[in-house]
Amino acid sequence: MDIILTDIIHTAFAILSVLLAGLVPYAVVWLAKRLKIQVKAEQQNRIMGAVADGVALAEQVAQRRVKGGDTVTGDDKLKLATQHALAEIAGAGLSVATDVVVDKIEATLGHLKIQQTFPASPGPVDPAASPNG
């Protein structure tokens, strides 16, 4: 009886090891994809944080210069924001093309400009109150 039980246990372990050996590559691929996606998301968050910091710094410096009587162009702010963002990105051990950072900064500045030009409406618009009504 012990021999039969031992054979069954050895056979069960052999079958389990084969199944696990077949599943391990799939698990590794799944885990690698999941971790890579998380790393990419974290990198994007760091890049966008650096862009936001660069834009904030450029705005602060521009305000100080204007108060001091200097003129500040949009190109000056873009250069300063880009330099700061690239330095912060490099400090985090990441590498991003300058063009990509410039595009993200311009998009951020454009979004800020739209918010300043067109503030959020106080509520829903009543179509019946429209002059074309």
Contacts in CASP RR format, 6 or more apart in sequence:
PFRMAT RR
TARGET T0000
AUTHOR 0000-0000-0000
METHOD contacts of the structure
MODEL  1
MDIILTDIIHTAFAILSVLLAGLVPYAVVWLAKRLKIQVKAEQQNRIMGA
VADGVALAEQVAQRRVKGGDTVTGDDKLKLATQHALAEIAGAGLSVATDV
VVDKIEATLGHLKIQQTFPASPGPVDPAASPNG
43 94 0 8 1.000
46 89 0 8 1.000
46 92 0 8 1.000
46 94 0 8 1.000
47 85 0 8 1.000
47 89 0 8 1.000
47 94 0 8 1.000
47 96 0 8 1.000
47 101 0 8 1.000
47 104 0 8 1.000
48 104 0 8 1.000
49 88 0 8 1.000
50 84 0 8 1.000
50 85 0 8 1.000
50 86 0 8 1.000
50 88 0 8 1.000
50 89 0 8 1.000
50 92 0 8 1.000
50 101 0 8 1.000
51 81 0 8 1.000
51 85 0 8 1.000
51 101 0 8 1.000
51 104 0 8 1.000
51 105 0 8 1.000
51 108 0 8 1.000
52 108 0 8 1.000
53 84 0 8 1.000
53 85 0 8 1.000
53 88 0 8 1.000
54 80 0 8 1.000
54 81 0 8 1.000
54 82 0 8 1.000
54 84 0 8 1.000
54 85 0 8 1.000
54 88 0 8 1.000
54 105 0 8 1.000
55 81 0 8 1.000
55 105 0 8 1.000
55 108 0 8 1.000
55 109 0 8 1.000
55 112 0 8 1.000
57 80 0 8 1.000
57 81 0 8 1.000
57 84 0 8 1.000
58 77 0 8 1.000
58 78 0 8 1.000
58 80 0 8 1.000
58 81 0 8 1.000
58 84 0 8 1.000
59 77 0 8 1.000
61 72 0 8 1.000
61 77 0 8 1.000
61 80 0 8 1.000
62 72 0 8 1.000
62 76 0 8 1.000
62 77 0 8 1.000
65 71 0 8 1.000
65 72 0 8 1.000
66 72 0 8 1.000
77 109 0 8 1.000
78 102 0 8 1.000
78 105 0 8 1.000
78 106 0 8 1.000
78 109 0 8 1.000
81 105 0 8 1.000
81 109 0 8 1.000
82 98 0 8 1.000
82 101 0 8 1.000
82 102 0 8 1.000
82 105 0 8 1.000
85 101 0 8 1.000
85 104 0 8 1.000
85 105 0 8 1.000
86 96 0 8 1.000
86 98 0 8 1.000
86 101 0 8 1.000
89 95 0 8 1.000
89 96 0 8 1.000
89 101 0 8 1.000
127 133 0 8 1.000
END
